[in-house]
């Protein structure tokens, strides 16, 4: 597997690390447990990182030097793809011939490198986009910057080069066909999953006590990278509108923003504290840095509602994680969120403040509705285990091997043994 721009070992919610990090690492774990060994290639971002890290039996992370360890944004990385590819080639040169059976790249930067590696090694390329420039540019948030033309071109090249494309949802599969001209026969759907052992229902009172939150608080929670694309400002504005409608909320309201600045949010800080002050809820806002997975689960359990107001989202892991903890979710009706949320949450069309306040208020003011959503949320999340995702990917890998012109049926059947997948 190849993940150039962000390490699967990085803390989600920091820098460019997010749902894709979780996806790559969790899928690798399940693939290894199902008999497919995985080498994960990613860029070295610190001198303290070892060249090779064994995560667990069957999974190694290989750190490749490509540019300065620190200070490079995702936008700077196209200039480092040759260096990264060269590092991958050096690793493969020391391995036995035919060591890698298949390359699975994640995000377009990795797709460019994976394309070269797959061609050099004579193996299939499977690619997962995770996000797409043409989709994001159709749904820009106010003040956000459009994705550059160079990225669109690079994505289109990877779509044409890949033997198989993996979409997170049926909607994303359609976007690959409609916006990038992908061959429908080469597109497969494998929904992401959720760690159901970490994210599970629990006591709201106990979770709040563990986090130092008032037991009687009304907690609205946002989890994600702080950038316009993710829409944390939508929640702040809606929370202020709720207080305007019901001033009794003021003393109990807590608006939790859990995450770190990313992308355009680093270059142009969103100023959420200032926005909250202007809207009269400055004392209610709590901005919390990214936390480990167990603590994140406690935040989900502590919340009355988790809001996912993204302007574009290929799936929406936050929504499923929250639902697995039994917390009602109010999400934007965009991208993969309708699939992630299903009928176990509330979907909001657009990002109008009044509409979001009404949607949040409907859950807060109706205990019966909230209870029903909580119950359905847990049931819904059970259908998104990572083992299921990995099983679908195994099927995609077999098809990619079987359909490649220079691969015989005998070679395709090697996947029944222990193949080694490279995920850039």
C-alpha positions in Angstrom: 0.0 0.0 0.0 1.1 3.5 -0.7 0.2 6.6 1.4 2.6 9.4 0.4 1.2 12.5 2.0 0.4 11.2 5.4 1.5 8.3 7.5 -0.9 5.7 8.7 0.9 5.9 12.0 0.1 9.7 12.4 -2.4 11.0 14.9 -5.7 11.5 13.0 -6.9 15.2 13.2 -3.3 16.6 13.1 -2.0 18.2 9.9 -3.3 16.3 6.9 -4.0 13.1 8.9 -7.6 12.1 9.0 -10.0 9.4 8.0 -7.7 8.1 5.3 -5.0 7.3 7.9 -7.5 5.3 9.9 -8.7 3.5 6.8 -5.2 2.5 5.6 -4.0 1.2 8.9 -7.3 -0.7 9.8 -7.5 -2.2 6.3 -3.9 -3.3 6.5 -4.5 -5.0 9.9 -7.5 -6.9 8.6 -5.8 -7.9 5.3 -2.8 -9.3 7.3 -5.2 -11.2 9.6 -6.9 -12.6 6.5 -3.6 -13.8 5.1 -2.4 -10.9 2.9 0.9 -9.5 4.0 1.2 -5.7 3.6 4.1 -3.3 3.1 2.9 0.3 3.8 5.1 2.9 2.0 4.8 6.5 3.4 7.0 9.6 3.6 9.5 10.1 6.4 8.4 13.2 8.4 10.8 13.0 11.4 14.5 11.9 11.9 13.3 9.8 14.8 11.3 7.5 12.6 12.9 4.1 11.8 13.2 3.1 8.2 11.0 0.1 8.9 8.4 -0.3 11.6 6.6 -3.6 12.2 3.1 -2.8 13.2 2.0 -6.4 13.8 2.7 -9.7 12.1 2.2 -9.3 8.4 2.3 -5.4 8.4 5.4 -3.3 8.0 5.6 0.5 7.5 8.5 1.6 5.3 9.4 5.3 5.7 10.8 6.8 2.5 12.9 9.9 2.5 11.4 12.4 0.1 12.2 16.1 0.8 12.6 17.8 4.1 11.1 15.8 7.0 9.1 18.8 8.3 7.5 21.9 6.9 6.1 20.4 3.7 2.4 20.8 3.1 0.4 18.4 0.9 0.5 21.0 -1.8 4.3 20.9 -1.9 4.5 17.1 -2.4 4.0 16.8 -6.1 7.7 18.0 -6.4 8.8 15.1 -4.2 7.1 12.2 -6.0 10.2 11.3 -8.0 12.2 11.1 -4.8 9.5 9.0 -3.2 9.3 6.6 -6.2 13.0 6.2 -6.3 13.0 5.2 -2.6 10.3 2.6 -3.3 12.4 1.3 -6.2 15.4 0.9 -4.0 13.4 -1.1 -1.5 12.1 -3.4 -4.2 15.6 -3.8 -5.7 16.7 -5.6 -2.5 13.7 -7.9 -2.5 13.4 -11.2 -4.4 12.0 -11.0 -8.0 8.2 -10.9 -8.0 8.1 -10.0 -4.3 5.1 -7.7 -4.7 1.9 -9.1 -6.2 -0.1 -5.8 -6.3 0.0 -2.1 -5.6 -2.9 -0.4 -3.8 -2.5 3.4 -3.7 -4.5 5.9 -1.6 -5.1 9.5 -2.8 -3.9 10.9 -6.1 -0.3 11.6 -5.0 0.1 8.0 -4.1 -1.6 7.0 -7.3 1.1 8.7 -9.3 3.8 6.8 -7.5 1.8 3.6 -7.5 1.3 3.8 -11.2 5.1 3.9 -11.8 5.7 1.1 -9.3 3.0 -1.2 -10.7 4.3 -0.6 -14.3 7.9 -1.2 -13.3 7.1 -4.4 -11.3 4.5 -5.7 -13.9 1.7 -6.0 -11.3 -1.8 -4.6 -11.1 -2.6 -1.1 -9.7 -5.6 -0.7 -7.5 -6.4 2.8 -6.5 -8.7 4.5 -3.9 -9.3 8.2 -4.4 -10.6 9.1 -0.9 -11.3 12.6 -2.1 -11.5 14.0 -5.6 -10.7 17.5 -6.8 -13.6 17.8 -9.2 -16.1 16.8 -6.4 -14.5 19.2 -3.9 -14.5 22.1 -6.4 -18.3 21.6 -6.9 -18.9 22.0 -3.2 -16.5 24.7 -2.0 -17.1 26.3 1.4 -17.1 30.1 1.7 -13.5 31.3 1.8 -12.0 27.9 0.7 -9.6 27.6 -2.2 -10.4 25.4 -5.2 -8.2 22.4 -5.9 -5.6 23.2 -8.6 -5.8 22.1 -12.2 -2.7 20.0 -11.7 -4.4 17.8 -9.2 -7.4 17.3 -11.5 -5.0 16.2 -14.3 -3.1 13.9 -12.0 -6.3 12.3 -10.8 -7.5 11.7 -14.3 -4.2 10.0 -15.2 -4.4 7.7 -12.2 -8.1 6.8 -13.1 -7.0 5.8 -16.6 -3.9 3.9 -15.4 -5.5 1.8 -12.6 -6.6 -1.7 -13.2 -9.3 -1.3 -10.6 -10.7 1.7 -8.8 -12.2 1.4 -5.3 -15.0 3.8 -4.3 -16.2 4.2 -0.7 -19.9 4.4 -1.8 -22.1 3.9 -4.8 -22.3 7.7 -5.1 -18.6 8.0 -5.3 -18.5 5.3 -7.9 -20.9 7.3 -10.0 -18.8 10.4 -9.6 -15.7 8.5 -10.8 -17.7 7.5 -14.0 -19.4 10.9 -14.5 -16.6 13.3 -13.6 -13.5 11.3 -14.6 -14.8 9.0 -17.4 -13.9 5.9 -15.4 -14.8 2.5 -17.0 -17.8 1.3 -14.8 -16.5 -2.3 -15.1 -13.2 -1.3 -13.3 -15.0 0.4 -10.4 -15.8 -1.5 -7.2 -17.4 -0.3 -4.0 -16.0 -1.2 -0.6 -17.4 0.8 2.2 -15.0 1.8 5.0 -15.5 0.4 8.5 -15.3 1.2 12.2 -13.4 -0.3 15.1 -16.4 -1.8 17.0 -14.2 -2.8 19.9 -13.1 0.8 20.6 -16.2 2.6 19.5 -19.1 1.1 21.5 -21.9 2.4 23.7 -21.2 3.4 27.2 -22.4 5.7 30.1 -22.7 9.3 29.2 -22.3 10.3 32.8 -19.1 8.3 33.2 -17.7 9.6 29.9 -18.3 13.2 31.0 -16.8 12.6 34.4 -13.7 11.1 32.7 -13.4 14.2 30.5 -14.1 16.7 33.2 -17.3 17.9 31.6 -20.4 19.0 33.6 -22.9 16.2 33.9 -25.8 18.5 33.1 -24.2 20.1 30.0 -25.8 20.1 26.6 -22.8 19.0 24.5 -22.7 19.5 20.7 -19.6 17.9 19.3 -17.6 18.4 16.1 -14.7 16.0 15.4 -12.3 16.5 12.4 -9.7 18.7 10.9 -10.3 22.4 11.3 -10.7 23.7 7.8 -13.5 25.3 5.8 -14.2 22.0 4.0 -15.2 20.3 7.2 -17.6 23.2 8.3 -16.9 23.6 12.0 -18.1 27.2 11.7 -21.5 25.8 10.7 -21.9 24.2 14.1 -20.8 27.4 15.9 -23.3 29.5 14.1 -26.1 26.9 14.6 -25.3 26.7 18.3 -25.5 30.4 18.7 -28.9 30.4 16.9 -30.1 27.7 19.4 -29.2 30.0 22.3 -31.0 32.9 20.6 -34.1 30.7 20.3 -33.8 29.3 23.8 -31.7 31.5 26.2 -32.0 28.9 28.9 -29.4 26.9 27.0 -26.7 29.5 27.5 -25.6 28.3 31.0 -25.5 24.6 30.0 -24.3 24.7 26.4 -20.9 23.2 25.5 -19.7 23.3 21.9 -16.8 20.9 21.6 -14.4 21.3 18.6 -12.1 18.3 18.6 -9.2 18.5 16.0 -6.3 20.5 14.6 -6.0 23.0 11.8 -5.4 21.5 8.4 -5.1 22.6 4.8 -6.4 26.1 4.1 -7.3 26.2 7.8 -3.5 26.4 8.6 -2.8 29.2 6.0 -5.9 31.1 7.0 -7.1 30.2 10.5 -10.8 30.0 10.8 -11.0 32.0 14.0 -13.6 29.9 15.7 -13.1 31.5 19.1 -13.6 34.9 17.6 -16.7 33.7 15.7 -18.1 32.3 19.0 -17.5 35.6 20.8 -19.2 37.6 18.1 -22.2 35.2 18.2 -22.4 35.5 22.0 -21.3 31.9 22.9 -17.6 32.4 23.6 -17.7 30.8 27.0 -19.4 27.7 25.6 -16.7 26.9 23.0 -14.1 24.3 23.8 -11.4 23.7 21.2 -9.6 20.5 22.1 -6.5 19.1 20.3 -6.7 15.6 18.6 -6.8 12.8 21.1 -6.1 9.0 21.1 -8.9 6.6 20.0 -10.0 5.6 23.4 -10.4 9.2 24.5 -12.2 10.0 21.3 -14.7 7.3 22.0 -15.3 8.9 25.4 -16.1 12.3 23.7 -18.6 10.6 21.4 -20.3 8.9 24.4 -20.3 12.2 26.3 -22.0 14.2 23.5 -25.7 14.8 23.1 -25.3 15.2 19.3 -22.3 14.8 17.0 -22.5 17.3 14.0 -20.8 16.5 10.7 -21.4 19.6 8.6 -18.9 18.9 5.9 -19.2 20.5 2.5 -17.7 17.4 0.8 -17.1 14.0 2.3 -16.2 10.8 0.5 -17.6 8.7 3.4 -17.6 10.1 6.9 -15.9 7.9 9.4 -16.7 10.3 12.2 -20.4 9.7 11.7 -20.1 5.9 11.9 -17.8 6.1 14.9 -20.2 8.3 16.8 -23.1 6.1 15.9 -21.2 3.0 17.1 -21.0 4.8 20.5 -24.8 5.3 20.4 -24.7 9.0 19.9 -27.2 10.7 17.5 -25.6 12.3 14.4 -26.7 15.3 12.5 -24.9 15.5 9.2 -24.8 17.3 5.9 -26.6 15.6 3.0 -23.4 15.4 0.9 -21.1 12.8 -0.6 -20.9 9.6 1.3 -22.6 10.8 4.4 -26.1 9.5 3.5 -24.5 6.0 3.3 -22.5 6.5 6.5 -25.5 7.9 8.5 -28.3 5.9 6.9 -31.7 6.2 8.5 -30.1 6.3 11.9 -29.3 10.0 11.9 -30.6 13.4 10.7 -29.4 14.7 7.3 -29.5 18.4 6.5 -29.7 19.9 3.0 -27.2 22.8 2.7 -25.4 24.7 5.4 -28.0 27.3 6.3 -27.7 28.4 10.0 -31.4 28.2 10.7 -31.8 24.7 9.1 -28.9 23.4 11.2 -30.2 24.9 14.4 -33.6 23.3 13.7 -32.1 19.9 13.0 -29.9 20.0 16.2 -32.8 21.4 18.2 -35.1 18.6 17.1 -32.8 16.0 18.6 -32.1 18.0 21.8 -35.7 18.8 22.5 -37.2 15.4 21.8 -35.9 12.7 24.2 -38.0 10.1 22.4 -36.4 11.0 19.0 -32.9 11.1 20.5 -33.4 7.7 22.1 -34.7 6.1 18.9 -31.7 7.6 16.9 -29.3 6.3 19.5 -30.7 2.8 19.3 -30.8 2.7 15.5 -27.3 4.2 15.3 -25.7 1.3 17.2 -27.5 -1.2 14.9 -26.5 0.7 11.8 -22.9 0.9 12.8 -22.7 -2.9 13.2 -22.7 -3.2 9.4 -19.5 -1.4 9.0 -16.7 -3.6 10.5 -13.2 -3.4 8.9 -13.1 -7.1 8.3 -16.0 -6.7 5.8 -14.1 -3.9 4.1 -11.0 -6.1 3.8 -12.9 -9.0 2.4 -14.3 -6.8 -0.3 -10.8 -5.6 -1.2 -9.6 -9.1 -1.4 -12.2 -9.7 -4.1 -11.0 -6.6 -5.9 -7.4 -7.7 -5.7 -8.3 -11.2 -7.2 -10.2 -9.5 -10.1 -7.3 -7.1 -10.8 -4.9 -10.0 -11.0 -7.1 -12.2 -13.0 -8.0 -9.5 -15.6 -4.5 -8.2 -16.1 -3.4 -9.3 -19.6 0.0 -10.6 -18.7 -1.2 -12.5 -15.6 -2.3 -16.2 -16.0 -5.1 -17.8 -14.1 -2.5 -19.7 -12.2 -0.9 -16.4 -11.1 -4.3 -15.0 -10.0 -4.8 -18.0 -7.8 -1.7 -17.1 -5.8 -3.8 -14.7 -3.9 -5.2 -17.8 -2.1 -1.8 -18.2 -0.6 -0.1 -15.2 1.1 0.3 -12.3 -1.3 2.1 -9.1 -0.4 0.2 -6.0 -1.2 1.9 -2.6 -1.4 -0.3 0.3 -0.3 1.3 3.7 -1.1 
